[in-house]
Amino acid sequence: MFLRHQPFKGLYLAFELLLTLFVRIPVWTILSLPRSWRPRRSWDMRRVIWVRLIKLIIELPNRTGPITTVPNHLAITPGVGVNGVWVEPVPQLITSPLSEWAAKAAVSPIRIPGYWIHKKGSTIPVGAPPMPGEKVVYSMHGGAYVHESAHPTQPVAAISRGFLKHAQSVHRVFSIEYRLSSSRPVPFAPFPTALIDALAGYAYLVNEVGFHPADIICEGDSAGGNLAYALTRYLVEQHNNGNTQIPAPPGALLLLSPWVDLSFSHDENPETDASHRFVNSDYIDIRPGIQGVNYPKVAFLGPHGFAAAETNRYISPAAKNPAIFNTENPMETPLFKGFPRTFIVVGGAEVLYDQIKTFISRMVSELGAGDGLNAGEGKVAVHEAPDAIHDYLVFPWHEPERSETLNAIATWIDADKA
């Protein structure tokens, strides 16, 4: 614990920096000279070093506590080009089953920040009504529900800027600063807190800014993909079942390396499961017993416990437990009825690979595979980058996969004339 306090924290981080520059990177380089010793033979030396470096950076806070101060839901953090707005709570839109889960977790809606990122050179005022034919990306950031931020200075904002650079019909992205979960020193903001906040952001886009739901693309990466899916499910189930007070579902859903199984149903076999097979080719480790994944799950699930990760279709739509369908005849009940056209991105070297493929299989079996652009075609489009790591669109160095994927997403967005 002493490493979490100054001056020990600063001294330790300085030691780690010197050790990395003068020992680790040279050793990693030497050990990666033979292609057969690299996590993937196709990887160049730069990718090998970057993945190992990112893994080290992610692990350090487990020993030292937070290294940098990250913006959160308590304030709009100013900065050059930062377009922040306050999003008001929408308690009137919280109905069953969301209201029951919120009561169990003792969470309530509050006012939270949101951030606009505009296309370079845009003259659109912050929060202005949509232009004719304009689509907006509603973004939910990753970070295992316990890390990161929607603030445009954070690394995940690189994804939003990628959309703006490549998609002609998207001139701005709106990101919601949902509350992050924690379990210590005091439990805070477990499920469904983030979903309540995401619902408020969606209502803001529809009711205040004036976007038609058909022109909204709900997007999320990693845990944000889980949240974007859960929000879409809530809108589909409530609005399509006659609750007209709830806004209609979005016109499209975009999931980037989504975290779709918070149970361990895809992580039990060390010989075959991707969470074990690809642990050396990714920067996150989700194997059972690893602190980096156990803590986020405990914090997010809160009083609902791990049983919710195994049975709740809002939390783990890819869980292998058939109870996820929550019915007496689970396999006869559609899981994705009413969902919009969906684009799913998965990296072939990421530890979430198996659970994402299960999710894709379930979605395609109901909605059909295709580009989802025209009536009668399948609604689910999939882009798999064979040698890509988890959430690779965050990293500008992850080429050519990053640009290829952003171009594919832009084509999918711009081709929809709905």
Summary of the structure (lengths in Angstrom):
residues: 418
radius of gyration: 20.9
end to end distance: 55.6
largest distance: 63.9
contacts: 1386
relative contact order: 0.11
helix: 42%
strand: 12%
